[in-house]
């Protein structure tokens, strides 16, 4: 099976930066999507950014120009560099992996990001 382990969350002041990491282990296909979702208190989980194994990226509008997703395929690791953080970015951030003909979804345990004003 697949396991995803996130790290890098924490408390930061508005305008600051954080870098999240997610390492995937287990049976990882060469073709897949890895990405980051977030869920604020009382809110639905939403896509933040995703990146295909081919390098295509997708960002939600509110983070464009501030967040950057990247991957190290050799290490099965995906990163999320978050700059110019805002209090609205406060949420639990989840790593996500989608692979296989059935588009199986895998999730990490989540890492808390808190941005103070």
Secondary structure, 3 states (H helix, E strand, C coil): CEEEEEECCEEEECCCCEEEEEEEEECCCCCEEEEEEEECCCCCCEEEEEEECCCCEEECHHHCCCEEEEEEHHHCEEEEEECCCCHHHCEEEEEEEEECCCCEEEECCCEEEEEEC
